[in-house]
Amino acid sequence: MKCSLNLPRKLLSRAKPQTIDVEIYDQKYSIVLKTPLPETEIRKLAEEVDSRMRDIAVQANTPDSLKVAILTALHLAQEYKELREKCDQKTLKWSQALEQVLGK
């Protein structure tokens, strides 16, 4: 059994598209949302990406926005992978415990 971090397609297709303007690493982006996420959540995510990019730019000692974006993406991908693995491990433990309780 795997963790499901994706929203169901039906839920995504029901959401009305809306456009939100955000600024990340001194660049403005208009994001068309087709998810039910509130605008405040999208803005928080944009702020988090901006903060991460700025931290990585300092650590990498480079103003190159493409390099910073790629390094940030790699860091976020690593975090996602680690969280996914933890989630999968916990799901497996819960499944095993449930099977043991149910006598399967």
Jmol script that loads the backbone (N, CA, C; Angstrom):
load data "model"
ATOM      1  N   MET A   1       0.851  -1.180   0.000  1.00  0.00           N
ATOM      2  CA  MET A   1       0.000   0.000   0.000  1.00  0.00           C
ATOM      3  C   MET A   1       0.893   1.238   0.000  1.00  0.00           C
ATOM      4  N   LYS A   2       0.606   2.193  -0.846  1.00  0.00           N
ATOM      5  CA  LYS A   2       1.405   3.419  -0.979  1.00  0.00           C
ATOM      6  C   LYS A   2       0.604   4.611  -0.485  1.00  0.00           C
ATOM      7  N   CYS A   3       1.317   5.647  -0.052  1.00  0.00           N
ATOM      8  CA  CYS A   3       0.664   6.902   0.331  1.00  0.00           C
ATOM      9  C   CYS A   3       0.178   7.599  -0.925  1.00  0.00           C
ATOM     10  N   SER A   4      -0.998   8.155  -0.832  1.00  0.00           N
ATOM     11  CA  SER A   4      -1.535   8.897  -1.970  1.00  0.00           C
ATOM     12  C   SER A   4      -1.514  10.372  -1.638  1.00  0.00           C
ATOM     13  N   LEU A   5      -0.610  11.107  -2.291  1.00  0.00           N
ATOM     14  CA  LEU A   5      -0.489  12.533  -2.043  1.00  0.00           C
ATOM     15  C   LEU A   5      -1.121  13.345  -3.163  1.00  0.00           C
ATOM     16  N   ASN A   6      -1.787  12.678  -4.085  1.00  0.00           N
ATOM     17  CA  ASN A   6      -2.407  13.362  -5.216  1.00  0.00           C
ATOM     18  C   ASN A   6      -3.892  13.553  -4.952  1.00  0.00           C
ATOM     19  N   LEU A   7      -4.429  14.683  -5.401  1.00  0.00           N
ATOM     20  CA  LEU A   7      -5.860  14.913  -5.299  1.00  0.00           C
ATOM     21  C   LEU A   7      -6.579  14.090  -6.359  1.00  0.00           C
ATOM     22  N   PRO A   8      -7.769  13.603  -6.037  1.00  0.00           N
ATOM     23  CA  PRO A   8      -8.533  12.855  -7.043  1.00  0.00           C
ATOM     24  C   PRO A   8      -8.811  13.720  -8.260  1.00  0.00           C
ATOM     25  N   ARG A   9      -8.797  13.105  -9.432  1.00  0.00           N
ATOM     26  CA  ARG A   9      -9.016  13.840 -10.684  1.00  0.00           C
ATOM     27  C   ARG A   9     -10.381  14.525 -10.704  1.00  0.00           C
ATOM     28  N   LYS A  10     -11.404  13.890 -10.158  1.00  0.00           N
ATOM     29  CA  LYS A  10     -12.735  14.489 -10.154  1.00  0.00           C
ATOM     30  C   LYS A  10     -12.724  15.809  -9.391  1.00  0.00           C
ATOM     31  N   LEU A  11     -12.018  15.835  -8.262  1.00  0.00           N
ATOM     32  CA  LEU A  11     -11.936  17.047  -7.463  1.00  0.00           C
ATOM     33  C   LEU A  11     -11.207  18.143  -8.231  1.00  0.00           C
ATOM     34  N   LEU A  12     -10.149  17.779  -8.935  1.00  0.00           N
ATOM     35  CA  LEU A  12      -9.393  18.757  -9.710  1.00  0.00           C
ATOM     36  C   LEU A  12     -10.225  19.312 -10.857  1.00  0.00           C
ATOM     37  N   SER A  13     -11.004  18.470 -11.497  1.00  0.00           N
ATOM     38  CA  SER A  13     -11.756  18.927 -12.660  1.00  0.00           C
ATOM     39  C   SER A  13     -12.935  19.811 -12.272  1.00  0.00           C
ATOM     40  N   ARG A  14     -13.405  19.735 -11.037  1.00  0.00           N
ATOM     41  CA  ARG A  14     -14.527  20.547 -10.601  1.00  0.00           C
ATOM     42  C   ARG A  14     -14.124  21.969 -10.232  1.00  0.00           C
ATOM     43  N   ALA A  15     -12.875  22.167  -9.891  1.00  0.00           N
ATOM     44  CA  ALA A  15     -12.431  23.482  -9.441  1.00  0.00           C
ATOM     45  C   ALA A  15     -12.447  24.480 -10.597  1.00  0.00           C
ATOM     46  N   LYS A  16     -12.924  25.676 -10.298  1.00  0.00           N
ATOM     47  CA  LYS A  16     -12.917  26.732 -11.303  1.00  0.00           C
ATOM     48  C   LYS A  16     -11.504  27.292 -11.407  1.00  0.00           C
ATOM     49  N   PRO A  17     -10.966  27.409 -12.613  1.00  0.00           N
ATOM     50  CA  PRO A  17      -9.632  27.985 -12.751  1.00  0.00           C
ATOM     51  C   PRO A  17      -9.619  29.437 -12.280  1.00  0.00           C
ATOM     52  N   GLN A  18      -8.598  29.800 -11.556  1.00  0.00           N
ATOM     53  CA  GLN A  18      -8.422  31.178 -11.136  1.00  0.00           C
ATOM     54  C   GLN A  18      -6.949  31.543 -11.286  1.00  0.00           C
ATOM     55  N   THR A  19      -6.678  32.807 -11.500  1.00  0.00           N
ATOM     56  CA  THR A  19      -5.306  33.262 -11.689  1.00  0.00           C
ATOM     57  C   THR A  19      -4.848  34.024 -10.458  1.00  0.00           C
ATOM     58  N   ILE A  20      -3.665  33.672  -9.987  1.00  0.00           N
ATOM     59  CA  ILE A  20      -3.069  34.329  -8.830  1.00  0.00           C
ATOM     60  C   ILE A  20      -1.685  34.826  -9.238  1.00  0.00           C
ATOM     61  N   ASP A  21      -1.392  36.059  -8.901  1.00  0.00           N
ATOM     62  CA  ASP A  21      -0.077  36.630  -9.173  1.00  0.00           C
ATOM     63  C   ASP A  21       0.785  36.492  -7.930  1.00  0.00           C
ATOM     64  N   VAL A  22       1.978  35.924  -8.128  1.00  0.00           N
ATOM     65  CA  VAL A  22       2.931  35.767  -7.025  1.00  0.00           C
ATOM     66  C   VAL A  22       4.300  36.252  -7.494  1.00  0.00           C
ATOM     67  N   GLU A  23       5.165  36.484  -6.528  1.00  0.00           N
ATOM     68  CA  GLU A  23       6.537  36.864  -6.848  1.00  0.00           C
ATOM     69  C   GLU A  23       7.482  35.891  -6.155  1.00  0.00           C
ATOM     70  N   ILE A  24       8.362  35.316  -6.962  1.00  0.00           N
ATOM     71  CA  ILE A  24       9.344  34.365  -6.451  1.00  0.00           C
ATOM     72  C   ILE A  24      10.710  34.769  -6.987  1.00  0.00           C
ATOM     73  N   TYR A  25      11.617  35.008  -6.087  1.00  0.00           N
ATOM     74  CA  TYR A  25      13.000  35.364  -6.436  1.00  0.00           C
ATOM     75  C   TYR A  25      13.027  36.548  -7.413  1.00  0.00           C
ATOM     76  N   ASP A  26      12.271  37.571  -7.050  1.00  0.00           N
ATOM     77  CA  ASP A  26      12.188  38.831  -7.794  1.00  0.00           C
ATOM     78  C   ASP A  26      11.596  38.695  -9.198  1.00  0.00           C
ATOM     79  N   GLN A  27      10.896  37.626  -9.448  1.00  0.00           N
ATOM     80  CA  GLN A  27      10.208  37.437 -10.725  1.00  0.00           C
ATOM     81  C   GLN A  27       8.712  37.284 -10.441  1.00  0.00           C
ATOM     82  N   LYS A  28       7.895  37.944 -11.252  1.00  0.00           N
ATOM     83  CA  LYS A  28       6.449  37.839 -11.081  1.00  0.00           C
ATOM     84  C   LYS A  28       5.905  36.725 -11.967  1.00  0.00           C
ATOM     85  N   TYR A  29       4.984  35.953 -11.401  1.00  0.00           N
ATOM     86  CA  TYR A  29       4.368  34.842 -12.116  1.00  0.00           C
ATOM     87  C   TYR A  29       2.857  34.909 -11.945  1.00  0.00           C
ATOM     88  N   SER A  30       2.144  34.672 -13.011  1.00  0.00           N
ATOM     89  CA  SER A  30       0.692  34.513 -12.953  1.00  0.00           C
ATOM     90  C   SER A  30       0.416  33.025 -13.024  1.00  0.00           C
ATOM     91  N   ILE A  31      -0.166  32.507 -11.972  1.00  0.00           N
ATOM     92  CA  ILE A  31      -0.405  31.069 -11.869  1.00  0.00           C
ATOM     93  C   ILE A  31      -1.897  30.808 -12.049  1.00  0.00           C
ATOM     94  N   VAL A  32      -2.216  29.953 -13.003  1.00  0.00           N
ATOM     95  CA  VAL A  32      -3.605  29.553 -13.213  1.00  0.00           C
ATOM     96  C   VAL A  32      -3.841  28.296 -12.384  1.00  0.00           C
ATOM     97  N   LEU A  33      -4.726  28.423 -11.420  1.00  0.00           N
ATOM     98  CA  LEU A  33      -5.018  27.307 -10.521  1.00  0.00           C
ATOM     99  C   LEU A  33      -6.222  26.528 -10.999  1.00  0.00           C
ATOM    100  N   LYS A  34      -6.062  25.231 -11.016  1.00  0.00           N
ATOM    101  CA  LYS A  34      -7.181  24.358 -11.344  1.00  0.00           C
ATOM    102  C   LYS A  34      -7.436  23.397 -10.186  1.00  0.00           C
ATOM    103  N   THR A  35      -6.953  23.789  -9.006  1.00  0.00           N
ATOM    104  CA  THR A  35      -7.134  22.973  -7.813  1.00  0.00           C
ATOM    105  C   THR A  35      -7.990  23.731  -6.813  1.00  0.00           C
ATOM    106  N   PRO A  36      -8.546  23.021  -5.844  1.00  0.00           N
ATOM    107  CA  PRO A  36      -9.372  23.684  -4.840  1.00  0.00           C
ATOM    108  C   PRO A  36      -8.572  24.362  -3.731  1.00  0.00           C
ATOM    109  N   LEU A  37      -7.250  24.436  -3.870  1.00  0.00           N
ATOM    110  CA  LEU A  37      -6.439  25.076  -2.838  1.00  0.00           C
ATOM    111  C   LEU A  37      -6.793  26.559  -2.719  1.00  0.00           C
ATOM    112  N   PRO A  38      -6.892  27.045  -1.494  1.00  0.00           N
ATOM    113  CA  PRO A  38      -7.169  28.468  -1.310  1.00  0.00           C
ATOM    114  C   PRO A  38      -5.984  29.326  -1.768  1.00  0.00           C
ATOM    115  N   GLU A  39      -6.295  30.538  -2.176  1.00  0.00           N
ATOM    116  CA  GLU A  39      -5.260  31.474  -2.632  1.00  0.00           C
ATOM    117  C   GLU A  39      -4.192  31.679  -1.561  1.00  0.00           C
ATOM    118  N   THR A  40      -4.602  31.728  -0.306  1.00  0.00           N
ATOM    119  CA  THR A  40      -3.638  31.934   0.777  1.00  0.00           C
ATOM    120  C   THR A  40      -2.607  30.807   0.833  1.00  0.00           C
ATOM    121  N   GLU A  41      -3.031  29.584   0.553  1.00  0.00           N
ATOM    122  CA  GLU A  41      -2.097  28.450   0.555  1.00  0.00           C
ATOM    123  C   GLU A  41      -1.094  28.575  -0.583  1.00  0.00           C
ATOM    124  N   ILE A  42      -1.557  28.995  -1.753  1.00  0.00           N
ATOM    125  CA  ILE A  42      -0.662  29.171  -2.894  1.00  0.00           C
ATOM    126  C   ILE A  42       0.359  30.255  -2.585  1.00  0.00           C
ATOM    127  N   ARG A  43      -0.098  31.320  -1.970  1.00  0.00           N
ATOM    128  CA  ARG A  43       0.822  32.411  -1.610  1.00  0.00           C
ATOM    129  C   ARG A  43       1.857  31.943  -0.594  1.00  0.00           C
ATOM    130  N   LYS A  44       1.440  31.124   0.366  1.00  0.00           N
ATOM    131  CA  LYS A  44       2.383  30.567   1.347  1.00  0.00           C
ATOM    132  C   LYS A  44       3.420  29.683   0.653  1.00  0.00           C
ATOM    133  N   LEU A  45       2.962  28.873  -0.300  1.00  0.00           N
ATOM    134  CA  LEU A  45       3.890  28.020  -1.043  1.00  0.00           C
ATOM    135  C   LEU A  45       4.887  28.864  -1.834  1.00  0.00           C
ATOM    136  N   ALA A  46       4.406  29.921  -2.471  1.00  0.00           N
ATOM    137  CA  ALA A  46       5.294  30.809  -3.230  1.00  0.00           C
ATOM    138  C   ALA A  46       6.310  31.471  -2.300  1.00  0.00           C
ATOM    139  N   GLU A  47       5.866  31.882  -1.122  1.00  0.00           N
ATOM    140  CA  GLU A  47       6.786  32.476  -0.145  1.00  0.00           C
ATOM    141  C   GLU A  47       7.838  31.467   0.303  1.00  0.00           C
ATOM    142  N   GLU A  48       7.415  30.228   0.478  1.00  0.00           N
ATOM    143  CA  GLU A  48       8.355  29.178   0.891  1.00  0.00           C
ATOM    144  C   GLU A  48       9.395  28.935  -0.200  1.00  0.00           C
ATOM    145  N   VAL A  49       8.955  28.856  -1.452  1.00  0.00           N
ATOM    146  CA  VAL A  49       9.892  28.658  -2.569  1.00  0.00           C
ATOM    147  C   VAL A  49      10.849  29.845  -2.657  1.00  0.00           C
ATOM    148  N   ASP A  50      10.319  31.053  -2.527  1.00  0.00           N
ATOM    149  CA  ASP A  50      11.152  32.252  -2.568  1.00  0.00           C
ATOM    150  C   ASP A  50      12.205  32.217  -1.457  1.00  0.00           C
ATOM    151  N   SER A  51      11.785  31.884  -0.266  1.00  0.00           N
ATOM    152  CA  SER A  51      12.707  31.811   0.871  1.00  0.00           C
ATOM    153  C   SER A  51      13.788  30.757   0.645  1.00  0.00           C
ATOM    154  N   ARG A  52      13.372  29.595   0.161  1.00  0.00           N
ATOM    155  CA  ARG A  52      14.345  28.527  -0.112  1.00  0.00           C
ATOM    156  C   ARG A  52      15.355  28.947  -1.170  1.00  0.00           C
ATOM    157  N   MET A  53      14.849  29.587  -2.225  1.00  0.00           N
ATOM    158  CA  MET A  53      15.750  30.027  -3.295  1.00  0.00           C
ATOM    159  C   MET A  53      16.760  31.039  -2.773  1.00  0.00           C
ATOM    160  N   ARG A  54      16.306  31.948  -1.930  1.00  0.00           N
ATOM    161  CA  ARG A  54      17.215  32.955  -1.378  1.00  0.00           C
ATOM    162  C   ARG A  54      18.263  32.313  -0.467  1.00  0.00           C
ATOM    163  N   ASP A  55      17.846  31.351   0.337  1.00  0.00           N
ATOM    164  CA  ASP A  55      18.799  30.644   1.203  1.00  0.00           C
ATOM    165  C   ASP A  55      19.836  29.898   0.373  1.00  0.00           C
ATOM    166  N   ILE A  56      19.386  29.222  -0.660  1.00  0.00           N
ATOM    167  CA  ILE A  56      20.296  28.443  -1.506  1.00  0.00           C
ATOM    168  C   ILE A  56      21.220  29.365  -2.285  1.00  0.00           C
ATOM    169  N   ALA A  57      20.725  30.515  -2.735  1.00  0.00           N
ATOM    170  CA  ALA A  57      21.567  31.472  -3.457  1.00  0.00           C
ATOM    171  C   ALA A  57      22.724  31.933  -2.577  1.00  0.00           C
ATOM    172  N   VAL A  58      22.438  32.142  -1.297  1.00  0.00           N
ATOM    173  CA  VAL A  58      23.492  32.554  -0.363  1.00  0.00           C
ATOM    174  C   VAL A  58      24.486  31.409  -0.150  1.00  0.00           C
ATOM    175  N   GLN A  59      23.959  30.208   0.086  1.00  0.00           N
ATOM    176  CA  GLN A  59      24.825  29.044   0.327  1.00  0.00           C
ATOM    177  C   GLN A  59      25.682  28.720  -0.887  1.00  0.00           C
ATOM    178  N   ALA A  60      25.088  28.820  -2.083  1.00  0.00           N
ATOM    179  CA  ALA A  60      25.807  28.478  -3.311  1.00  0.00           C
ATOM    180  C   ALA A  60      26.652  29.643  -3.812  1.00  0.00           C
ATOM    181  N   ASN A  61      26.451  30.795  -3.200  1.00  0.00           N
ATOM    182  CA  ASN A  61      27.198  32.001  -3.566  1.00  0.00           C
ATOM    183  C   ASN A  61      27.077  32.307  -5.056  1.00  0.00           C
ATOM    184  N   THR A  62      25.821  32.288  -5.543  1.00  0.00           N
ATOM    185  CA  THR A  62      25.577  32.587  -6.949  1.00  0.00           C
ATOM    186  C   THR A  62      24.272  33.371  -7.106  1.00  0.00           C
ATOM    187  N   PRO A  63      24.275  34.370  -7.979  1.00  0.00           N
ATOM    188  CA  PRO A  63      23.028  35.083  -8.273  1.00  0.00           C
ATOM    189  C   PRO A  63      22.281  34.474  -9.463  1.00  0.00           C
ATOM    190  N   ASP A  64      22.855  33.444 -10.087  1.00  0.00           N
ATOM    191  CA  ASP A  64      22.270  32.815 -11.276  1.00  0.00           C
ATOM    192  C   ASP A  64      20.934  32.164 -10.913  1.00  0.00           C
ATOM    193  N   SER A  65      19.831  32.780 -11.355  1.00  0.00           N
ATOM    194  CA  SER A  65      18.507  32.310 -10.948  1.00  0.00           C
ATOM    195  C   SER A  65      18.193  30.902 -11.449  1.00  0.00           C
ATOM    196  N   LEU A  66      18.689  30.532 -12.620  1.00  0.00           N
ATOM    197  CA  LEU A  66      18.434  29.184 -13.129  1.00  0.00           C
ATOM    198  C   LEU A  66      19.126  28.146 -12.251  1.00  0.00           C
ATOM    199  N   LYS A  67      20.379  28.411 -11.917  1.00  0.00           N
ATOM    200  CA  LYS A  67      21.124  27.490 -11.057  1.00  0.00           C
ATOM    201  C   LYS A  67      20.447  27.380  -9.688  1.00  0.00           C
ATOM    202  N   VAL A  68      20.034  28.514  -9.147  1.00  0.00           N
ATOM    203  CA  VAL A  68      19.359  28.529  -7.853  1.00  0.00           C
ATOM    204  C   VAL A  68      18.047  27.755  -7.930  1.00  0.00           C
ATOM    205  N   ALA A  69      17.287  27.932  -9.002  1.00  0.00           N
ATOM    206  CA  ALA A  69      16.013  27.225  -9.167  1.00  0.00           C
ATOM    207  C   ALA A  69      16.226  25.715  -9.237  1.00  0.00           C
ATOM    208  N   ILE A  70      17.251  25.296  -9.977  1.00  0.00           N
ATOM    209  CA  ILE A  70      17.522  23.859 -10.108  1.00  0.00           C
ATOM    210  C   ILE A  70      17.974  23.270  -8.772  1.00  0.00           C
ATOM    211  N   LEU A  71      18.840  23.976  -8.069  1.00  0.00           N
ATOM    212  CA  LEU A  71      19.285  23.494  -6.756  1.00  0.00           C
ATOM    213  C   LEU A  71      18.111  23.423  -5.775  1.00  0.00           C
ATOM    214  N   THR A  72      17.227  24.413  -5.837  1.00  0.00           N
ATOM    215  CA  THR A  72      16.044  24.411  -4.978  1.00  0.00           C
ATOM    216  C   THR A  72      15.143  23.232  -5.321  1.00  0.00           C
ATOM    217  N   ALA A  73      14.945  22.992  -6.602  1.00  0.00           N
ATOM    218  CA  ALA A  73      14.115  21.860  -7.031  1.00  0.00           C
ATOM    219  C   ALA A  73      14.699  20.542  -6.541  1.00  0.00           C
ATOM    220  N   LEU A  74      16.016  20.411  -6.608  1.00  0.00           N
ATOM    221  CA  LEU A  74      16.667  19.186  -6.122  1.00  0.00           C
ATOM    222  C   LEU A  74      16.475  19.013  -4.620  1.00  0.00           C
ATOM    223  N   HIS A  75      16.612  20.099  -3.868  1.00  0.00           N
ATOM    224  CA  HIS A  75      16.401  20.031  -2.421  1.00  0.00           C
ATOM    225  C   HIS A  75      14.955  19.635  -2.104  1.00  0.00           C
ATOM    226  N   LEU A  76      14.004  20.242  -2.791  1.00  0.00           N
ATOM    227  CA  LEU A  76      12.596  19.920  -2.553  1.00  0.00           C
ATOM    228  C   LEU A  76      12.279  18.481  -2.963  1.00  0.00           C
ATOM    229  N   ALA A  77      12.875  18.023  -4.059  1.00  0.00           N
ATOM    230  CA  ALA A  77      12.664  16.637  -4.504  1.00  0.00           C
ATOM    231  C   ALA A  77      13.217  15.653  -3.473  1.00  0.00           C
ATOM    232  N   GLN A  78      14.373  15.979  -2.903  1.00  0.00           N
ATOM    233  CA  GLN A  78      14.958  15.120  -1.875  1.00  0.00           C
ATOM    234  C   GLN A  78      14.052  15.062  -0.642  1.00  0.00           C
ATOM    235  N   GLU A  79      13.550  16.209  -0.213  1.00  0.00           N
ATOM    236  CA  GLU A  79      12.640  16.249   0.932  1.00  0.00           C
ATOM    237  C   GLU A  79      11.368  15.451   0.646  1.00  0.00           C
ATOM    238  N   TYR A  80      10.828  15.614  -0.547  1.00  0.00           N
ATOM    239  CA  TYR A  80       9.618  14.888  -0.929  1.00  0.00           C
ATOM    240  C   TYR A  80       9.873  13.378  -0.887  1.00  0.00           C
ATOM    241  N   LYS A  81      11.008  12.956  -1.434  1.00  0.00           N
ATOM    242  CA  LYS A  81      11.348  11.529  -1.458  1.00  0.00           C
ATOM    243  C   LYS A  81      11.452  10.979  -0.033  1.00  0.00           C
ATOM    244  N   GLU A  82      12.111  11.734   0.845  1.00  0.00           N
ATOM    245  CA  GLU A  82      12.261  11.287   2.231  1.00  0.00           C
ATOM    246  C   GLU A  82      10.901  11.199   2.925  1.00  0.00           C
ATOM    247  N   LEU A  83      10.045  12.187   2.712  1.00  0.00           N
ATOM    248  CA  LEU A  83       8.715  12.161   3.318  1.00  0.00           C
ATOM    249  C   LEU A  83       7.877  11.014   2.767  1.00  0.00           C
ATOM    250  N   ARG A  84       7.991  10.786   1.477  1.00  0.00           N
ATOM    251  CA  ARG A  84       7.253   9.691   0.841  1.00  0.00           C
ATOM    252  C   ARG A  84       7.685   8.344   1.424  1.00  0.00           C
ATOM    253  N   GLU A  85       8.992   8.169   1.598  1.00  0.00           N
ATOM    254  CA  GLU A  85       9.503   6.925   2.169  1.00  0.00           C
ATOM    255  C   GLU A  85       9.014   6.732   3.606  1.00  0.00           C
ATOM    256  N   LYS A  86       9.022   7.808   4.401  1.00  0.00           N
ATOM    257  CA  LYS A  86       8.520   7.726   5.777  1.00  0.00           C
ATOM    258  C   LYS A  86       7.042   7.366   5.783  1.00  0.00           C
ATOM    259  N   CYS A  87       6.289   7.989   4.894  1.00  0.00           N
ATOM    260  CA  CYS A  87       4.857   7.723   4.787  1.00  0.00           C
ATOM    261  C   CYS A  87       4.613   6.259   4.398  1.00  0.00           C
ATOM    262  N   ASP A  88       5.380   5.776   3.418  1.00  0.00           N
ATOM    263  CA  ASP A  88       5.241   4.384   2.988  1.00  0.00           C
ATOM    264  C   ASP A  88       5.577   3.417   4.128  1.00  0.00           C
ATOM    265  N   GLN A  89       6.613   3.739   4.909  1.00  0.00           N
ATOM    266  CA  GLN A  89       6.999   2.885   6.039  1.00  0.00           C
ATOM    267  C   GLN A  89       5.897   2.849   7.090  1.00  0.00           C
ATOM    268  N   LYS A  90       5.341   4.011   7.394  1.00  0.00           N
ATOM    269  CA  LYS A  90       4.269   4.064   8.388  1.00  0.00           C
ATOM    270  C   LYS A  90       3.021   3.339   7.880  1.00  0.00           C
ATOM    271  N   THR A  91       2.718   3.501   6.606  1.00  0.00           N
ATOM    272  CA  THR A  91       1.560   2.817   6.022  1.00  0.00           C
ATOM    273  C   THR A  91       1.745   1.304   6.115  1.00  0.00           C
ATOM    274  N   LEU A  92       2.957   0.834   5.826  1.00  0.00           N
ATOM    275  CA  LEU A  92       3.248  -0.593   5.919  1.00  0.00           C
ATOM    276  C   LEU A  92       3.088  -1.084   7.357  1.00  0.00           C
ATOM    277  N   LYS A  93       3.614  -0.322   8.320  1.00  0.00           N
ATOM    278  CA  LYS A  93       3.490  -0.711   9.732  1.00  0.00           C
ATOM    279  C   LYS A  93       2.032  -0.775  10.156  1.00  0.00           C
ATOM    280  N   TRP A  94       1.232   0.218   9.755  1.00  0.00           N
ATOM    281  CA  TRP A  94      -0.183   0.232  10.101  1.00  0.00           C
ATOM    282  C   TRP A  94      -0.916  -0.931   9.432  1.00  0.00           C
ATOM    283  N   SER A  95      -0.564  -1.228   8.201  1.00  0.00           N
ATOM    284  CA  SER A  95      -1.201  -2.346   7.493  1.00  0.00           C
ATOM    285  C   SER A  95      -0.882  -3.665   8.178  1.00  0.00           C
ATOM    286  N   GLN A  96       0.389  -3.827   8.573  1.00  0.00           N
ATOM    287  CA  GLN A  96       0.792  -5.060   9.260  1.00  0.00           C
ATOM    288  C   GLN A  96       0.094  -5.180  10.612  1.00  0.00           C
ATOM    289  N   ALA A  97       0.001  -4.060  11.327  1.00  0.00           N
ATOM    290  CA  ALA A  97      -0.676  -4.083  12.627  1.00  0.00           C
ATOM    291  C   ALA A  97      -2.154  -4.408  12.465  1.00  0.00           C
ATOM    292  N   LEU A  98      -2.781  -3.849  11.448  1.00  0.00           N
ATOM    293  CA  LEU A  98      -4.193  -4.099  11.188  1.00  0.00           C
ATOM    294  C   LEU A  98      -4.426  -5.559  10.815  1.00  0.00           C
ATOM    295  N   GLU A  99      -3.553  -6.097   9.978  1.00  0.00           N
ATOM    296  CA  GLU A  99      -3.672  -7.501   9.591  1.00  0.00           C
ATOM    297  C   GLU A  99      -3.515  -8.415  10.809  1.00  0.00           C
ATOM    298  N   GLN A 100      -2.597  -8.027  11.706  1.00  0.00           N
ATOM    299  CA  GLN A 100      -2.373  -8.828  12.901  1.00  0.00           C
ATOM    300  C   GLN A 100      -3.616  -8.792  13.807  1.00  0.00           C
ATOM    301  N   VAL A 101      -4.214  -7.629  13.959  1.00  0.00           N
ATOM    302  CA  VAL A 101      -5.411  -7.478  14.781  1.00  0.00           C
ATOM    303  C   VAL A 101      -6.581  -8.255  14.181  1.00  0.00           C
ATOM    304  N   LEU A 102      -6.700  -8.197  12.865  1.00  0.00           N
ATOM    305  CA  LEU A 102      -7.801  -8.877  12.184  1.00  0.00           C
ATOM    306  C   LEU A 102      -7.543 -10.366  12.010  1.00  0.00           C
ATOM    307  N   GLY A 103      -6.321 -10.796  12.329  1.00  0.00           N
ATOM    308  CA  GLY A 103      -5.986 -12.204  12.234  1.00  0.00           C
ATOM    309  C   GLY A 103      -5.776 -12.715  10.835  1.00  0.00           C
ATOM    310  N   LYS A 104      -5.296 -11.860   9.951  1.00  0.00           N
ATOM    311  CA  LYS A 104      -5.076 -12.300   8.569  1.00  0.00           C
ATOM    312  C   LYS A 104      -3.700 -12.850   8.388  1.00  0.00           C
TER     313      LYS A 104
END
end "model"
wireframe off; spacefill off
backbone 0.3
color backbone group
